[in-house]
Amino acid sequence: IYYSHYHEDSVLTNSDPKKILILIGAGKTGEKIAIKCESIRENSTLKHEANVLKYLSGLGIPKLRWYIADSDNRIMIMDLLGNSLDKLNKKYSFTKEDVYYIAVNVLQRIKYVHNKGIVHRDIKPANFLICANRMVKDNKKDQSLIYLIDFGLTCKFHEEDGTHIKKKYIEKFSGNFLFASLNSCRGNTKSR
């Protein structure tokens, strides 16, 4: 596999185990892949993210290709996607049709995840990517063009018996304050 940096800010040094290195490469088939690697530590989220990707597997969810852990690192290989909505919004002006299409697809991705009993807990434009190798088909936009990523903070929103999780106060905030709900910012359990 030949590698190059996927994000310019993704360079990882051994002294900072909290960051995740994302590299791209081409396997034997020539397909481009993304590789996420993190050092093993107590609060690691990569194994959880791999399990969630495997469970969700569907339209608008990156395909998990492989996951492995050794004594030092966890490594996850998945489909390589394109730019985030956050980056695209800074570069381009979207038409009303584009905004409508993006909004419908974003809501479909969130609905799909919720229908599987999962709450993402880190919804933001940077976690929606445009697939680099999907194009318009038969004058209709490809429904698998927008992908939801970064499932490291996800959790189930219902108990084993199917009832909704109880509201409780959480001292440590997770996610992004800029995109969090008021309930999350107030320390309440994140839910749908």
C-alpha positions as CSV (number, residue, x, y, z in Angstrom):
1,I,0.0,0.0,0.0
2,Y,1.3,3.5,-0.9
3,Y,0.4,6.2,1.6
4,S,-0.1,9.9,1.5
5,H,-1.6,12.3,4.1
6,Y,-5.4,12.5,4.0
7,H,-5.7,15.6,6.1
8,E,-2.9,18.2,6.4
9,D,-3.5,18.4,10.1
10,S,-3.5,14.7,10.7
11,V,0.2,14.2,11.3
12,L,0.7,12.2,14.5
13,T,3.6,12.1,16.8
14,N,4.1,9.4,19.3
15,S,4.0,12.0,22.1
16,D,0.3,12.8,21.3
17,P,-1.7,9.5,21.6
18,K,-5.1,11.3,21.5
19,K,-4.9,12.3,17.8
20,I,-5.8,9.9,15.0
21,L,-3.7,9.6,11.9
22,I,-5.6,9.3,8.7
23,L,-3.7,8.1,5.7
24,I,-4.8,7.2,2.2
25,G,-3.4,4.6,-0.1
26,A,-4.2,2.3,-2.9
27,G,-4.5,-1.5,-2.2
28,K,-3.8,-4.3,-4.7
29,T,-7.1,-3.5,-6.5
30,G,-6.2,0.2,-6.9
31,E,-9.1,1.2,-4.7
32,K,-8.4,4.2,-2.5
33,I,-8.8,3.5,1.2
34,A,-8.6,5.5,4.4
35,I,-6.6,4.2,7.3
36,K,-7.3,5.4,10.9
37,C,-4.7,4.5,13.5
38,E,-4.5,5.3,17.1
39,S,-2.3,4.1,19.9
40,I,-3.8,1.7,22.5
41,R,-4.9,3.6,25.6
42,E,-7.7,3.4,28.2
43,N,-10.1,5.8,26.5
44,S,-9.7,4.6,23.0
45,T,-12.7,5.0,20.6
46,L,-11.5,3.3,17.4
47,K,-12.6,-0.2,18.4
48,H,-16.0,1.1,19.3
49,E,-16.2,3.0,16.0
50,A,-15.3,-0.1,14.0
51,N,-18.0,-2.1,15.8
52,V,-20.6,0.6,15.1
53,L,-19.6,0.8,11.4
54,K,-20.0,-3.0,11.1
55,Y,-23.4,-2.8,12.8
56,L,-24.7,0.2,10.8
57,S,-23.4,-1.0,7.4
58,G,-25.7,0.7,4.9
59,L,-26.4,3.7,2.6
60,G,-24.4,6.7,3.5
61,I,-22.2,4.9,6.0
62,P,-18.5,4.2,5.1
63,K,-17.7,0.6,4.5
64,L,-15.5,-1.0,7.2
65,R,-12.9,-3.0,5.3
66,W,-10.7,-4.2,8.2
67,Y,-9.9,-3.7,11.9
68,I,-7.0,-5.0,13.9
69,A,-5.3,-4.3,17.1
70,D,-1.9,-5.2,18.4
71,S,0.0,-4.4,21.6
72,D,0.6,-0.8,20.5
73,N,-2.0,0.3,18.0
74,R,-5.5,0.0,16.7
75,I,-6.0,0.2,13.0
76,M,-9.2,0.6,11.0
77,I,-9.4,0.5,7.2
78,M,-12.4,1.9,5.4
79,D,-13.6,3.5,2.2
80,L,-11.9,6.7,1.2
81,L,-14.4,9.6,0.9
82,G,-14.0,13.1,-0.3
83,N,-14.2,16.6,1.4
84,S,-16.5,17.4,4.3
85,L,-19.5,19.7,4.0
86,D,-17.6,22.1,6.2
87,K,-14.6,22.3,3.8
88,L,-16.8,22.5,0.7
89,N,-18.9,25.3,2.3
90,K,-15.8,27.4,2.7
91,K,-14.7,26.8,-1.0
92,Y,-18.0,26.9,-2.9
93,S,-21.4,28.7,-3.0
94,F,-24.2,26.1,-3.0
95,T,-27.4,26.6,-5.0
96,K,-30.8,26.3,-3.3
97,E,-31.1,22.9,-5.1
98,D,-27.8,21.8,-3.6
99,V,-28.7,22.9,-0.1
100,Y,-32.1,21.1,-0.4
101,Y,-30.4,17.9,-1.6
102,I,-27.7,18.1,1.1
103,A,-30.3,18.7,3.8
104,V,-32.5,15.8,2.7
105,N,-29.5,13.5,2.6
106,V,-28.1,14.6,6.0
107,L,-31.5,14.0,7.6
108,Q,-31.8,10.6,5.9
109,R,-28.4,9.6,7.4
110,I,-29.4,10.7,10.9
111,K,-32.8,9.0,10.6
112,Y,-31.0,5.7,9.4
113,V,-28.7,5.8,12.4
114,H,-31.6,6.5,14.8
115,N,-33.7,3.7,13.3
116,K,-30.8,1.4,14.3
117,G,-31.1,2.6,17.9
118,I,-27.9,4.7,17.8
119,V,-27.4,8.4,18.6
120,H,-24.3,9.9,16.9
121,R,-23.5,12.6,19.5
122,D,-21.2,14.6,17.2
123,I,-23.3,15.8,14.3
124,K,-21.6,18.7,12.5
125,P,-20.7,19.6,8.9
126,A,-17.2,18.2,9.3
127,N,-18.7,14.7,9.9
128,F,-20.6,14.6,6.6
129,L,-18.4,13.8,3.6
130,I,-19.0,13.8,-0.1
131,C,-17.9,10.6,-1.7
132,A,-15.1,11.4,-4.1
133,N,-16.0,8.7,-6.7
134,R,-19.8,9.1,-6.9
135,M,-21.3,11.1,-9.7
136,V,-24.7,12.0,-11.1
137,K,-26.6,9.0,-12.6
138,D,-29.2,9.4,-15.2
139,N,-29.7,13.1,-14.5
140,K,-30.4,12.2,-10.8
141,K,-28.0,12.7,-8.0
142,D,-26.6,9.5,-6.5
143,Q,-28.3,8.9,-3.1
144,S,-25.1,7.5,-1.7
145,L,-23.2,10.7,-2.3
146,I,-23.2,12.0,1.3
147,Y,-21.7,9.9,4.0
148,L,-21.9,10.3,7.8
149,I,-18.6,9.6,9.5
150,D,-16.9,9.6,13.0
151,F,-18.9,7.1,15.1
152,G,-16.5,7.1,18.1
153,L,-18.9,9.0,20.4
154,T,-22.0,7.0,19.5
155,C,-24.2,5.2,22.0
156,K,-27.5,3.4,22.1
157,F,-30.4,5.6,23.2
158,H,-32.6,2.9,24.6
159,E,-32.3,0.3,27.4
160,E,-32.2,-3.4,26.8
161,D,-35.9,-3.6,27.4
162,G,-36.5,-1.1,24.6
163,T,-37.4,1.9,26.8
164,H,-35.7,5.2,26.2
165,I,-32.7,5.9,28.3
166,K,-33.4,8.0,31.5
167,K,-32.4,11.6,31.5
168,K,-29.4,12.2,33.8
169,Y,-26.8,14.8,34.4
170,I,-23.4,14.2,32.8
171,E,-20.4,16.2,34.2
172,K,-18.0,15.7,31.2
173,F,-19.2,17.1,27.9
174,S,-18.4,15.1,24.7
175,G,-18.8,16.4,21.2
176,N,-18.6,20.0,19.9
177,F,-20.3,22.9,21.7
178,L,-20.9,24.8,18.5
179,F,-23.2,22.1,17.2
180,A,-24.6,20.6,20.4
181,S,-28.2,20.9,21.5
182,L,-29.0,23.1,24.5
183,N,-29.8,19.9,26.5
184,S,-26.3,18.6,25.8
185,C,-24.6,21.9,26.8
186,R,-26.6,21.8,30.0
187,G,-25.1,18.4,30.8
188,N,-28.2,16.2,30.0
189,T,-27.8,12.8,28.5
190,K,-27.6,13.0,24.7
191,S,-30.5,11.5,22.9
192,R,-32.5,11.7,19.7
